Amino acid sequence: MSNDEGQMDAIIHCMTDAFNGHDARACSLLFTPDADFVNVLGMWRKGQDSIERALKGRFDTALINATVKTVDVRIRLITPTVAIAHVLNEIEGMLDENGRKLPLHSELRIRVFLKENERWLVTAFHNTTVRNS
């Protein structure tokens, strides 16, 4: 693993830790100021502040007891300053709109990383539920 890949992998795991701590601020600081964030429900947020507010709202409701486990990380460097990561997670404890606990399920999260001033941050994030067929 290259130094750049190691830095991105560390950010992915920091994001997992922040999610599990329900720390919306810590999560949002891992994004570029103008980042795009699309969650599993298709809600699209732009910018760190909007991402933080959206995450806080979800942590206070559907994700109040949720935890995530990172299962697989695949990083591909596109250019020296742009990379994409596919991250497979298992999420447990998520609630549906009626407050019922959903079963453990997998989600595939795609992150586009941008390197500025020798630091990698997420500039785009998209999440989808993995269907077992």
N, C-alpha and C positions, 0 to 999 in steps of 0.2 A: 504494500500500500504506500503510495506516495505521500509526501508531507501535506499536499493540498487535499488529497482524499482523506487523510487522517483528520484534518481540520474540519472538513465537512461531516465526517462520521461523528466527530465530537459534538458538533452543533445538533445533529439529528438526535443524539442521545441526551443532550441538554434539553432539547425540546420535549422529549419523552418524559424526562424528569420533571420539567416545569408543568407539563400536562398532568402528571400524576400528583403533583403538589397543588393542582388547581390554581396555578400562578399565571394569570393572564398577562400580567406585565412582563414577567420573565420570558414568556413565549413571544410576545410581540417584539421584544428587543432583539430577537434573532432574525428579524425581517428587515429589509431595506425600508427606508421611510416611505417609499411609494409602492410597496409590494402589493400584489394581488393575492387574495386568499379566497378560495372557493371550498366550502365545506361539503360534507356528504349529502346535505339536503339541497345543495345548489345555491346556497346563500353566498353572494359575492361581496367581499369587502375590499376596500383599497386604502392602504396606508396603515402604519403602525397603530395609530390611535383608534381607527375603526376596527382593526383586527383585535385589539385589546378589549374594546367594548363588547364585541361579538363573542369573544371567548368567555369573558366574564359572565355574560348573559347565559351562555350554555353551561358554564360551571355552576351557576346558581340554580339551574333547572335540570335538563336532561342528562347532564354530565356530573351531577353533584356527587355521585358515588362511583363514577367511572374511573377505570385505570387502563393503561395501555402497556402492552409488552411489544417491544420491537423484535420481530422474528427474522427479518432478512433485509439487508441494505445492499443496493447495487448502485454504484456511482460511476458516471461516464463523463469524462472531461470532453467538452465540445470544442472549446478554445482555451487558451491559458487563463481566461477570466470568466468563463461561463461553463457550468456543469449541470447535469441533471441527475437526480437521485430518485430511484424507485424504492420505496420503503414499505415493506409488508408488516402490518401490526395486527395484533389481536386486541380487541377492546372488550372489556367486561364491566358490567354494572351500569350500562347506559339505560336510560328510561325512555319509554315511548311517550307520545303526547298525552296519554292518560295516566302517566306515572307508574306504569308497570315495567318491571325489569325485563330488558331484552336479553336473549341468550348471548353467550359469548359468540363473537363473530370476527371475521377478518376484514381489514380495510387496507386498500392500496393507496398510498400517499405519494404523489409526485411533487418533488421540490426542484425548482430551478434556482441554482445558486449563481451569484454574481460576486466577483472578487474586486473590491475597491480598496485602495490603500493597504494592500497585503492582507485584507480581512475578507473572509467569505461570509455572506449573509444570504438568506432566502429572499428571492425577489418575486417568486410565484409559487403557489401551493395549490394543489387540487387533490381532493380526497374522494374515494368511491368505495362502496361496500363490495366485497368480493362475494360472489354467489357461488356456492358449491353445486356443481351439476353432475 
